[in-house]
């Protein structure tokens, strides 16, 4: 089908966009090598995040007060994150990585790397 007024380069670009767009999986987990954890209302969300090896996880503090994200096993440790600040860590080995907020130790989460 040819669309009047649309040149061939634009049409090819549109077709390529659809060809390389990532698909959404029913598991509700990210399919690319990036994932996010939102810190909001004294909760890490999602509380358990499952990702493939090589994924970079970014924590963003959306609360009005400071928080941290610190591995219970010393694998990673953020600085104190003020509102809208971020911390990222790339997981290179499979395993389960529990973490918590050092300021509010009842805040916990877990990254499962497969």
Backbone torsions as a table, in degrees:
resi	resn	phi	psi	omega
1	UNK	NA	135.4	179.3
2	UNK	-110.2	131.5	178.7
3	UNK	-100.1	123.0	-177.8
4	UNK	-60.4	133.5	176.6
5	UNK	86.5	-6.3	178.9
6	UNK	-105.3	120.1	-178.8
7	UNK	-73.9	162.6	-179.0
8	UNK	-58.8	-42.4	179.5
9	UNK	-59.6	-37.9	178.9
10	UNK	-67.5	-43.7	179.9
11	UNK	-63.2	-42.0	177.7
12	UNK	-64.1	-41.9	178.3
13	UNK	-59.9	-40.9	178.8
14	UNK	-65.8	-43.2	178.8
15	UNK	-63.5	-41.1	178.0
16	UNK	-64.7	-37.6	178.6
17	UNK	-58.0	-45.4	179.2
18	UNK	-69.7	-32.0	-177.4
19	UNK	-71.5	-31.6	-175.9
20	UNK	-106.6	2.3	179.1
21	UNK	-67.3	134.3	179.0
22	UNK	-67.5	144.6	178.7
23	UNK	-87.4	153.9	177.5
24	UNK	-89.9	130.4	-179.2
25	UNK	-99.3	149.0	-179.2
26	UNK	-67.6	-14.3	-178.5
27	UNK	-75.2	-10.3	179.1
28	UNK	68.2	14.8	177.8
29	UNK	-105.3	152.0	-179.0
30	UNK	-65.0	144.5	-179.3
31	UNK	-100.2	-8.4	177.6
32	UNK	-106.3	-177.5	-172.5
33	UNK	-87.1	29.3	175.3
34	UNK	-135.4	142.1	178.2
35	UNK	-146.2	159.8	-175.8
36	UNK	-130.1	144.4	171.2
37	UNK	-123.3	126.6	179.0
38	UNK	-100.4	129.6	175.3
39	UNK	-98.3	114.8	-176.0
40	UNK	-152.9	133.9	176.9
41	UNK	55.1	43.7	178.1
42	UNK	61.2	32.8	-179.9
43	UNK	-138.4	139.1	168.8
44	UNK	-87.8	124.8	-178.2
45	UNK	-128.4	125.3	-0.1
46	UNK	-73.7	154.2	-178.2
47	UNK	-69.5	-35.4	172.7
48	UNK	-122.0	125.4	-179.1
49	UNK	-119.6	126.3	178.6
50	UNK	-109.0	124.8	-175.3
51	UNK	-137.8	159.5	173.9
52	UNK	-78.7	159.3	175.3
53	UNK	-55.9	139.9	179.7
54	UNK	94.3	0.7	-177.7
55	UNK	-81.4	136.8	173.2
56	UNK	-93.8	120.5	178.4
57	UNK	-102.7	132.9	179.3
58	UNK	-118.8	123.7	174.5
59	UNK	-95.3	133.6	177.5
60	UNK	-123.8	126.3	178.7
61	UNK	-84.8	109.7	178.5
62	UNK	-100.7	2.1	177.7
63	UNK	-81.6	163.3	177.6
64	UNK	-84.5	-1.1	179.5
65	UNK	-125.3	159.6	-176.8
66	UNK	-69.6	151.7	175.1
67	UNK	-145.4	166.7	171.8
68	UNK	-129.1	168.0	171.7
69	UNK	-133.3	108.9	-172.8
70	UNK	-131.4	127.5	177.4
71	UNK	-64.6	135.7	177.5
72	UNK	-69.2	-17.3	-178.9
73	UNK	-107.5	12.5	176.4
74	UNK	75.2	17.8	-178.3
75	UNK	-75.4	-40.4	178.6
76	UNK	-144.5	157.5	-178.8
77	UNK	-155.7	118.9	176.9
78	UNK	-83.9	162.5	166.7
79	UNK	-76.8	176.2	173.8
80	UNK	-67.4	123.3	-177.0
81	UNK	-98.8	118.9	172.9
82	UNK	-80.8	177.6	-178.7
83	UNK	-52.7	130.3	178.1
84	UNK	71.1	4.3	175.3
85	UNK	-81.6	156.2	-174.9
86	UNK	-127.2	155.3	173.1
87	UNK	-139.2	136.2	-179.6
88	UNK	-126.7	149.3	175.5
89	UNK	-146.4	136.7	178.3
90	UNK	-100.7	124.6	-177.6
91	UNK	-89.5	115.5	-175.1
92	UNK	-105.1	-6.2	179.5
93	UNK	-130.2	142.9	175.4
94	UNK	-66.1	148.9	178.5
95	UNK	153.5	-178.4	177.1
96	UNK	-112.0	128.0	-174.1
97	UNK	-121.4	91.1	176.3
98	UNK	-73.4	148.8	178.6
99	UNK	-147.5	169.4	-178.6
100	UNK	-155.1	172.3	174.6
101	UNK	-96.3	121.9	-178.6
102	UNK	-68.4	-23.0	178.4
103	UNK	-80.5	-34.7	-178.7
104	UNK	-130.0	79.1	-171.0
105	UNK	-59.3	-16.2	176.8
106	UNK	-77.0	-11.6	174.3
107	UNK	-81.0	114.4	-178.9
108	UNK	-132.2	159.4	175.4
109	UNK	-155.6	179.3	-176.9
110	UNK	-153.5	136.3	171.5
111	UNK	-112.0	124.3	176.7
112	UNK	-105.2	119.9	-177.0
113	UNK	-109.0	123.1	-177.4
114	UNK	-114.3	NA	NA
